[in-house]
Amino acid sequence: MSLDVRKHSSIEPVNRNQWNQVVTQSDQGSVFHRYEWLRAIEDGTSLEPRHLHVSKKGNPIAILPNFVHRVGSTPIRRLVSVSPGSGGPVAMTDEEAAVERLVEGVSHLCSGLVAFNQLRMTYPESVRYHDFLKERGYRLTVRRCRFTLDLTRQWDRLSSEMHSSRRRAIEQGHDQEYEIVDEDLSEPTLSEFYDNFSSVMDRVEGDGLPRSFFRALGEFPERVTVFSLRVDGDRRGMIMVLLDDGRSTLHYQFSGITEDHFEYNASELLHEHAIKWGIENGYETYDFRGTDPDFRDGLFRFKERFGGKAKPMLWWERGHPTPALPALNAGRTIYRRYTS
C-alpha cells in the first residue's frame, strides 16, 4: 500500500482530531506535537510553519511538525522540529516506511535560505532513530539536557533526596503566610505572566517570545496551567506548566519569577506545589525543562539540587546540501572561542 506525504504551510486547515489521533496513538507523540500547541506557535509568533504528514488510504498515520528559524543573526534559516518545545517524527503504524517518507519530505522543504534541518527530540527512547538518521546524513548532537523527577515515589521521599539548600529554602518559604493559586488563563493573567517572563529572559540573556504567543496559549486551557504564589494578596512569582497526559508528565515550561520574587522563595514554593499537584493528580513525571549540559552552569546546579535526574536531549542535524552542516559547526566553534 502506497503512502502519501503532504506539506502544510499552516496547521489550521488540518483535521485536528486526525492529527491528534496520530500523536496519542504513537509512543513518540507528546504535548508539543499536538495541534493546539502548533496552532499557538503559528498564531503567536512570526515563525513559518512547514509541517508534514503521511497518509495511508487517505488517513494520517505519521506527522512531522516544523518551523523555520533564523541561524543567529545571519540570513540563513534552519528547519526545526519543534521550538519552543520539542518534536521529531511521530508514526502510529508502518513506522519505517512512514518515517522514511517524512525524512524525504524534509529535503524538499529545505531550499533557498533554509539550509539546515534540526530534529529536536526530548525523550531518550528517540535514540531508536539514530542509525536510521545517520544513514541519511544526520549527525547526533547533545546541546541540552533535562531534569526529571519520578512522581511515583511520593513527596516525602523526593524531599529527602533534595539538596539541603532546596529543603531549607522550602522551609523558609513556609515561614511566611502565602497561598498558591491555580490561575485562569485570562488576558490579565497571561499579560502579567508575559511581563514577568520577559524580565526573566532579560536577566538570563535567553530567547524571548512575543506577548501574542502567551495570549494564544489561552486557547489551550486543557493542557496549560499557571500557578502563582500570593503573599499579602499580591502575586510574587508564577510558573507555567504543560500537562502531557499521554506521557503522564508535567512539563515546567516557562518561568515568571523575577528577581523581586526571590525573597519570597517563590521558585521553591511553586515547584513544591506543582510536584505535589502532579502526585495528587496521578502524573508519573515532573520535567524541569532543558538546560545546558554543564555542571558548572548555575541553572544546571539549581535543577539538580531538586533531586532531578539529568537526561540528554537528543538533536539530529544535517545540512541541505550536506556540506552546509560542517560549515555551520565550524562557525559555532569560532563563535565559542571568540566569546569564551
N, C-alpha and C positions, 0 to 999 in steps of 0.2 A: 504494500500500500504506500503510495507516494505521500510525502509530507510537503506542505506548502509553507513558505516563510513570507512574512509580510512586515513591512516597515510602517510605523505610525509616527507622524510628526506631532501628535498630541495623544494623551490618554483619554481625552474627553469623549471621542466617538466610539471608543472600545466598549464592549459589553462588560459592565462592572462585575456582574455575577460570574460570568465565564472566566474573566481574568483572575478574580479572587479564588475561584474554584481550583485553578492550577496551583495557586500559592498554598492553599490549605491541604491539597492532596499530595504535595511534594515534600520530601524530607528536607529539601534545601530552602523552602519558602520561609519568609519572615515578614514582620510588620512593614519593613522597608520596601518590600516588593508589592505591597497591596495598592490597589487602585487609588485609595483615598490619600495615601502618603505621596504618591507620584503626582496626584492632582494638586496637592498643596504646594509641592515644589514648582509645578508649572504655573499655578495661579499666583504664587507669592514671590517668585524670583524671575530673573531675566534669562535663566538657563534654557538652552534649546533642547527639547526632547527629541530623541531618536530611538524609539522603542521597537523591539522586535517580538513577534510571536510566531510560533509554528502551529499549524493546524493539521488535523487528520480527519478526513471525511467532513470537513467544514467546522470541526470543533477544536478549540485551542487545547494543546497538550503541553506546550512549553513557552516560556517567556524569557525575555532579557531586557529589562528597562535600562535606558541610557540617557545621559545628559552631556552636552558639550560644555567643557570648562576651559578657561584660559590656562596656559602654562606660564605661571608667573606674570610678568608684565609684558611678555612677548606677544606678537600677533598669532603665534602658534596655538592650536587648540588640541584638547585631549577628549576622547570619548570615554566617559566614566560611568560605571555601573556600581553603585549609585552614590551620590554625595549631595546633601547630607544624608547620612545613613550608610547602608552597605547593600550590595546587590549580588550580581553574578547570575549565571543561568539557572533556571528552575524548570524541571521537566517532571511530569507526573506519570508518563509512560513512554515507551520507545526511547529511553534516555540517550543512548549513544547516538542514534540517528538524529534525534531532535537537537541535541547539543551541537552536533556537527553542523546542522543547518544554521543554528544561531551564530556559531563562530564564523561560518562562511558569510552570513549576512553582515557581520560586523565589518568585514573587509570592504563591503560596498558602502558602508556608512562613513568610512574614513577616506575622505578625499579633500582636495584643496588644502586649506589651512589645518584641517583635522588630521594630524599626523601620528597620533598615538591612541592606543586603546588600553584602558586600565580596568581590570575586573577586581573590584574591592569586595572581598568576602570576609564575613565576620567569624564564621564558625570553623573550628579545626577540622571537622569532617569534610570540608571543601577540599582537603588535600586529595580526595578521591579523583580530582580532575588534574592533578599535577602532570602525570605523564602524557595524558591526552593533550593538554595545552602546550607542554614543552615540545611535543612533536609538531605543533603548529606555530612554533616560533615565539611562544610566550616565555618570559622569564619570571620566576618567583622572587618576590621581594617581601621583606618584613619591615615595614616602616612604622607600624603602630602595634600596640598590644592593648588588651582589655583586661579588666579585673572582674571576677565573678565571685559571688557568694552562693553557697548551697543552702537554700532556704528550708530544705527538708530537715536540717539539723536543729532548727528552732533557735530562738533568740538567746537564751541563756548560754548555750554552747558557743554561738557565734560571738557573743560579747566576751566570753572568756578567752577567745583566741585573738581578739584585737590587741593592738599595741596599747600599752598602758596610757600613752598620751591621748589616744582616742577615747578610752574609757573615762579618763579623768575629765576630758572636755565635755563628754556627755553628762557626767555627774555635775560639773559646774553649771551646765545649762539648766539642769533640773532645779538648781537653787533659786531660780527666778520664777515668777508667775508667767506662764505662757500657755498658748494653745496652738495646735496645728490644724489648719483649715484646708479641707479639700475644696478648692475654689471652682466655681463655674467658669466656663470659658467665654465670659462676656468680653465685649470690646474694651472696657476699662481695665479688666484683669490682664488681658493679653497685651494691652498697650503698656501697662506698668511693667509687665514681665519683660517686654522688649527693651524698655529703657534700662532696666537692671542688667539684662543680658549684654547689651551694648557696652555698658560700663565694665562688665567682666572682661569682654573681649578686648577692650582698650587696655585694661590692666595687664593682661597676659599676652598682648600683641597677637591675638588669634584672629581667625577669619570670621567676620560677622555675617549676619543675614539681614535682609530688609524687614521692616516692620510688616510689610504685606504678607510675608511668609507666616509669621505668627498669627496674623489675622486669619489666614487661610486655614490654619490648624483648628480654628473654632468650628469648622465644618466636620471635624473628625473626633467628636466627643467620646465615642465609644472606645477609642484607643489612646486618648491623650488625657493625662491628669496633671493638674498643677497643685502642689502642696505649698502652703505658705506658713511661715512662723509669725505669730502675732504676739507682741508684747505691749502691754498697756493699750491695746486696741489698734496698734499700728503694725503694718507688715514690716518684718525685719528680715526678709530673705524669702526666696521662692526657688523651687526646682520644678522642672517639667519632666514627667515620666511617661514613657510609652508602654502600653500593655500589649505584649505579644502572646496572645492566648495560645496560638498554635505551638509555640515553643515553651509555654509556661514560664515566660521570662518577663521581668520588669526591667526596662532599659532606662537608667538615669540618662537623659538625653541632653538637657540644657540647664545651665545654672543662672539663676537670677539673684545671686548672693554677692553683694558689693562689699567693699572694704568697710563701709559704715555698719555692716551687719555682723562683722567678726566678733564684736564684743558680746554678742548675744549667743555665741556658739551655734550660729544658725546652720552651718553645714552639718555639724554632728547631729543636731536635733532633727533636722529634716531627713537625713539619711536613716537615722534610727527609726523615725516614723514610717518612712517608705518601706524599709525592710520588714518591720512588724506588720505593716499593712499587707505586704506581699505574702507573708506567712499566713496571716488570718484569712486571706482570700485564695489560698491554695496554690500560689505560684511556687515554682521549684528553684528559680534562679533570680538573683539580683545582679544586673550588669552595670558596672560603674562607668561604662563607655571607654573610649580609647584614650591613650596617652602615648608619648614617645617611649620606646622600649629601652629606657636608660635609667638605671638605678640611681644615677646622680641627679635626675630631674625631680624637682620638688613635688610636682603633681603625681609622678610615679610613686614616690615615697608616701605621699598623703593617702592615696588609694590603697597602697599595700598595707598600711597600718590599720585599715579597717578589717584586715584578715582576708582580703580578696586574693584569689589565685590568678597570677598573670598567665594569659593565653595569647599566643601570637595571632594577629590578624593577617591573613594571607592575601596578598595582592599579586595578580599576574599582569605583566605589561608586555606589549610588543609594539614595534613601530610599523607604520604603514607609509612608505615601504619599510622593510625590515631594518635597514641600516639607520633609520631615524632614531631608534632607541639607544644604541651606543653613543650617538652624538648627544642625546639628552642626558645620559648618565655622565658623560664627560663634563658637560656643563654643570651638572649638580656637584660634581667633585670640586670643580674650580670655585663654585659659589661657596661651598662649605669651608674651603681653605681660606677664601677671602674674608669670610665673616667670622671665622673662629678666633 
